[in-house]
Amino acid sequence: MQEDIAVFRKADSLFVAQDFTRAALEYERVIFGATDPDIINAALFGRVQSFKQMQEFARASGELRRIRLFMLNPEQLVDYFYEKILLYYLAGSFSEARGAIGAMYFSIPDSALSKNTLMLQVLVYNELQEWDLARQTALRYAHNLPSPQRETMESLIEQLYAERNLPNLRSQRVANVLAFVPGLGHIYAGHWLEGMVSFLLNSAALAFGVHQVLSGYFITGYLVGAGTLSATYFGGFGRASFLVDKHNYRVTRSFNNHVRKRLLEPQRGSDFEQI
């Protein structure tokens, strides 16, 4: 906040009063009347913070695209990328957040300047299920801590990312192969009861169709038996795929919440409380 600059006084007072909608409008008024790039950038950062407080993360990240990067010094550039990565993360755009991390290291070769973004990077890599990269980045974060806090954190990180503690994810490819046998894809995703029901429904449809054909009721066998079998059999592929996604999301979310809670305890009072 630029409280020492008169032009920001009204916008900053609205922000402090938590009237973020009016604050964003006032920052835009400052931008409209300003010619100094530094003032424009500061007002844009104010709009970013206003929209972030309103949890309009996509809109806040859009405001960042208006920042004149050539006017930012290295420290301000780190703040810019930190906000960009954080907003993408909060919006659930994890691939975009990863891209912003790469852009940050390209724009700021001195990695020491961006060390405060390391824990945020860990959260992004976790969401993308890049466990080894998340572990390495977390260890880089721990390396900057004083001893013995560093040793404690390193031990915790190694424990969290041990192979036995990583999420047990299911493969979509395996699920699709197993789904050729009705119900197996469901069972593979951890839904035993639904898998058994799927198997019985498909078996019943097949048995009914065969019985009708053998009894000479060809049209009934085709329309009812084959039609029902087609719907339940091929529908099972899509259902198995959905259940695998659901399983992977659930176990990944549980793991990431656990890691976030354990590693971010020293970060209380920061932007991470929004995550």
C-alpha positions as CSV (number, residue, x, y, z in Angstrom):
1,M,0.0,0.0,0.0
2,Q,1.2,3.5,-0.9
3,E,-0.2,5.3,2.1
4,D,2.5,8.0,1.9
5,I,1.2,9.1,-1.6
6,A,-1.8,11.3,-1.4
7,V,-3.3,9.9,-4.6
8,F,-3.8,6.5,-2.9
9,R,-5.3,7.9,0.3
10,K,-8.9,7.2,-0.5
11,A,-8.4,3.8,-2.1
12,D,-6.2,2.7,0.7
13,S,-8.7,3.8,3.4
14,L,-11.4,1.9,1.6
15,F,-9.2,-1.2,1.5
16,V,-8.4,-0.9,5.2
17,A,-12.2,-0.5,5.9
18,Q,-12.6,-3.8,3.9
19,D,-14.8,-2.1,1.3
20,F,-13.0,-4.0,-1.4
21,T,-15.4,-3.3,-4.3
22,R,-15.1,0.4,-3.9
23,A,-11.4,0.2,-3.2
24,A,-10.9,-1.6,-6.6
25,L,-12.9,1.1,-8.3
26,E,-10.9,3.8,-6.6
27,Y,-7.6,2.2,-7.7
28,E,-8.9,2.1,-11.2
29,R,-9.7,5.9,-11.0
30,V,-6.0,6.4,-9.9
31,I,-4.8,4.4,-12.9
32,F,-7.0,6.4,-15.3
33,G,-5.6,9.7,-14.0
34,A,-2.0,8.7,-13.6
35,T,0.9,9.0,-16.0
36,D,3.7,7.7,-13.7
37,P,4.2,4.0,-14.4
38,D,5.2,3.4,-10.8
39,I,1.9,4.8,-9.6
40,I,0.0,2.8,-12.2
41,N,1.7,-0.4,-11.1
42,A,1.0,0.3,-7.4
43,A,-2.7,0.9,-8.2
44,L,-2.9,-2.3,-10.2
45,F,-1.4,-4.2,-7.3
46,G,-4.1,-2.6,-5.1
47,R,-6.8,-3.9,-7.4
48,V,-5.2,-7.3,-7.3
49,Q,-5.3,-7.4,-3.5
50,S,-8.9,-6.1,-3.6
51,F,-10.1,-8.8,-5.9
52,K,-8.1,-11.4,-4.0
53,Q,-9.9,-10.4,-0.7
54,M,-13.2,-10.8,-2.5
55,Q,-12.0,-14.3,-3.6
56,E,-12.3,-13.3,-7.3
57,F,-9.0,-15.0,-8.0
58,A,-9.4,-15.3,-11.8
59,R,-10.2,-11.6,-12.0
60,A,-7.2,-10.7,-9.8
61,S,-4.8,-12.7,-12.0
62,G,-6.2,-10.8,-15.0
63,E,-5.3,-7.5,-13.3
64,L,-1.7,-8.8,-13.0
65,R,-1.5,-9.0,-16.8
66,R,-1.8,-5.2,-16.9
67,I,1.3,-4.7,-14.7
68,R,4.2,-3.0,-16.6
69,L,6.9,-5.6,-15.8
70,F,9.7,-3.5,-17.2
71,M,9.2,-1.0,-14.4
72,L,9.6,-3.6,-11.6
73,N,12.8,-4.1,-9.7
74,P,13.9,-7.6,-8.8
75,E,12.1,-7.6,-5.4
76,Q,8.9,-6.3,-7.0
77,L,9.2,-8.8,-9.7
78,V,9.3,-11.6,-7.1
79,D,6.2,-10.1,-5.5
80,Y,4.5,-10.1,-8.9
81,F,5.2,-13.8,-9.6
82,Y,4.3,-14.8,-6.0
83,E,0.9,-13.2,-6.5
84,K,0.5,-14.8,-9.9
85,I,1.3,-18.3,-8.7
86,L,-0.8,-17.9,-5.6
87,L,-3.9,-16.6,-7.6
88,Y,-3.6,-19.4,-10.1
89,Y,-3.4,-21.9,-7.2
90,L,-6.4,-20.4,-5.4
91,A,-8.4,-20.5,-8.7
92,G,-7.5,-24.2,-9.1
93,S,-5.5,-23.5,-12.3
94,F,-2.5,-25.6,-11.2
95,S,-1.0,-26.1,-14.7
96,E,-1.0,-22.3,-15.2
97,A,0.6,-21.9,-11.7
98,R,3.3,-24.3,-12.7
99,G,3.9,-22.3,-15.9
100,A,4.2,-19.1,-13.8
101,I,6.8,-20.8,-11.7
102,G,8.8,-21.5,-14.8
103,A,8.4,-17.9,-16.0
104,M,9.6,-16.7,-12.7
105,Y,12.9,-18.6,-12.8
106,F,13.3,-17.4,-16.4
107,S,12.8,-13.8,-15.5
108,I,14.7,-13.9,-12.1
109,P,17.9,-16.0,-12.6
110,D,18.9,-15.4,-9.0
111,S,17.0,-18.2,-7.2
112,A,17.8,-16.7,-3.8
113,L,15.4,-13.8,-4.5
114,S,12.5,-16.2,-5.0
115,K,13.1,-18.5,-2.0
116,N,9.9,-17.1,-0.3
117,T,7.9,-18.8,-3.1
118,L,9.2,-22.3,-2.4
119,M,6.5,-23.5,-0.1
120,L,3.9,-22.2,-2.5
121,Q,5.6,-24.1,-5.3
122,V,5.3,-27.3,-3.1
123,L,1.6,-26.8,-2.9
124,V,1.4,-26.5,-6.7
125,Y,3.5,-29.6,-7.4
126,N,1.4,-31.5,-4.9
127,E,-1.8,-30.7,-6.7
128,L,-0.2,-31.8,-10.0
129,Q,0.9,-35.1,-8.2
130,E,4.6,-34.3,-8.9
131,W,5.6,-35.7,-5.6
132,D,9.4,-35.9,-6.1
133,L,9.6,-32.4,-7.4
134,A,7.4,-31.2,-4.4
135,R,9.8,-33.1,-2.0
136,Q,12.9,-31.5,-3.6
137,T,11.4,-28.0,-3.4
138,A,10.3,-28.5,0.2
139,L,13.9,-29.6,1.1
140,R,15.2,-26.4,-0.6
141,Y,12.8,-24.4,1.6
142,A,14.1,-26.3,4.7
143,H,17.7,-25.6,3.7
144,N,17.1,-21.9,4.3
145,L,15.9,-22.5,7.9
146,P,18.3,-22.1,10.9
147,S,19.5,-25.2,12.7
148,P,18.0,-27.2,14.5
149,Q,14.7,-26.2,12.8
150,R,16.2,-27.2,9.5
151,E,16.9,-30.7,10.6
152,T,13.4,-31.1,12.1
153,M,11.8,-29.8,8.9
154,E,13.9,-32.0,6.6
155,S,13.0,-35.1,8.7
156,L,9.3,-34.2,8.5
157,I,9.5,-33.7,4.7
158,E,11.2,-37.1,4.2
159,Q,8.6,-38.7,6.3
160,L,5.7,-37.0,4.4
161,Y,7.0,-37.9,1.0
162,A,8.1,-41.5,1.8
163,E,6.9,-43.9,-0.8
164,R,4.6,-45.7,1.7
165,N,2.8,-42.4,2.6
166,L,2.2,-41.2,-1.0
167,P,-1.4,-41.4,-2.3
168,N,-2.3,-44.8,-3.8
169,L,-3.6,-43.6,-7.2
170,R,-5.5,-45.6,-9.7
171,S,-4.6,-45.8,-13.4
172,Q,-7.2,-44.8,-16.0
173,R,-5.6,-47.1,-18.5
174,V,-5.9,-50.1,-16.1
175,A,-9.5,-49.2,-15.3
176,N,-10.4,-49.0,-19.0
177,V,-8.9,-52.5,-19.6
178,L,-10.7,-54.0,-16.6
179,A,-14.0,-52.4,-17.6
180,F,-14.2,-54.9,-20.4
181,V,-15.4,-57.3,-17.7
182,P,-18.5,-55.5,-16.2
183,G,-17.9,-54.3,-12.7
184,L,-14.1,-54.9,-12.5
185,G,-13.4,-51.3,-13.3
186,H,-15.7,-50.2,-10.5
187,I,-14.0,-52.6,-8.1
188,Y,-10.5,-51.4,-9.1
189,A,-11.6,-47.9,-8.2
190,G,-12.6,-49.1,-4.7
191,H,-16.4,-49.4,-5.2
192,W,-17.0,-53.1,-4.6
193,L,-20.7,-53.0,-4.1
194,E,-21.3,-50.9,-7.2
195,G,-19.0,-53.2,-9.2
196,M,-21.1,-56.3,-8.1
197,V,-24.3,-54.5,-9.0
198,S,-22.9,-53.6,-12.5
199,F,-21.8,-57.2,-13.0
200,L,-25.3,-58.6,-12.1
201,L,-27.1,-56.1,-14.2
202,N,-25.0,-56.9,-17.3
203,S,-25.3,-60.6,-16.6
204,A,-29.1,-60.3,-16.2
205,A,-29.4,-58.3,-19.5
206,L,-27.3,-60.9,-21.3
207,A,-29.2,-63.8,-19.9
208,F,-32.6,-62.3,-20.7
209,G,-31.5,-61.5,-24.3
210,V,-30.2,-65.1,-24.8
211,H,-33.3,-66.6,-23.3
212,Q,-35.6,-64.6,-25.5
213,V,-33.6,-65.5,-28.7
214,L,-33.6,-69.2,-27.8
215,S,-37.3,-69.0,-27.2
216,G,-37.9,-67.5,-30.6
217,Y,-38.6,-63.9,-29.5
218,F,-35.9,-62.4,-31.6
219,I,-37.2,-58.8,-31.6
220,T,-37.7,-58.8,-27.8
221,G,-34.3,-60.3,-27.3
222,Y,-32.7,-57.7,-29.5
223,L,-34.6,-54.6,-28.4
224,V,-34.8,-55.3,-24.7
225,G,-31.9,-57.7,-24.0
226,A,-29.3,-56.3,-26.4
227,G,-30.4,-52.7,-25.9
228,T,-30.2,-52.9,-22.1
229,L,-26.9,-54.7,-22.3
230,S,-25.5,-52.1,-24.6
231,A,-26.5,-49.3,-22.2
232,T,-25.2,-51.0,-19.1
233,Y,-22.0,-52.4,-20.6
234,F,-20.7,-49.3,-22.4
235,G,-22.0,-47.1,-19.7
236,G,-19.8,-49.0,-17.3
237,F,-16.7,-47.7,-19.1
238,G,-17.6,-44.1,-18.4
239,R,-18.6,-44.9,-14.8
240,A,-15.4,-46.7,-14.1
241,S,-13.4,-43.8,-15.5
242,F,-15.4,-41.4,-13.3
243,L,-14.9,-43.5,-10.2
244,V,-11.1,-43.6,-10.8
245,D,-11.0,-39.8,-11.1
246,K,-13.1,-39.6,-7.9
247,H,-10.8,-41.9,-6.0
248,N,-7.6,-40.1,-7.2
249,Y,-9.1,-36.7,-6.3
250,R,-10.1,-37.9,-2.8
251,V,-6.8,-39.5,-1.9
252,T,-4.8,-36.7,-3.4
253,R,-6.9,-34.1,-1.6
254,S,-6.4,-35.9,1.7
255,F,-2.6,-36.1,1.2
256,N,-2.3,-32.5,0.1
257,N,-4.3,-31.3,3.1
258,H,-2.1,-33.3,5.4
259,V,1.1,-31.9,3.9
260,R,-0.3,-28.4,3.9
261,K,-1.2,-28.6,7.5
262,R,2.1,-30.0,8.6
263,L,4.4,-27.8,6.5
264,L,2.6,-24.5,6.8
265,E,2.2,-24.4,10.5
266,P,5.2,-21.9,10.7
267,Q,3.5,-19.8,8.0
268,R,0.4,-18.9,10.0
269,G,-0.8,-15.3,9.6
270,S,0.3,-15.2,5.9
271,D,-1.5,-15.5,2.6
272,F,-1.4,-19.3,3.1
273,E,-4.4,-19.0,5.5
274,Q,-6.5,-18.4,2.4
275,I,-5.5,-21.8,0.9
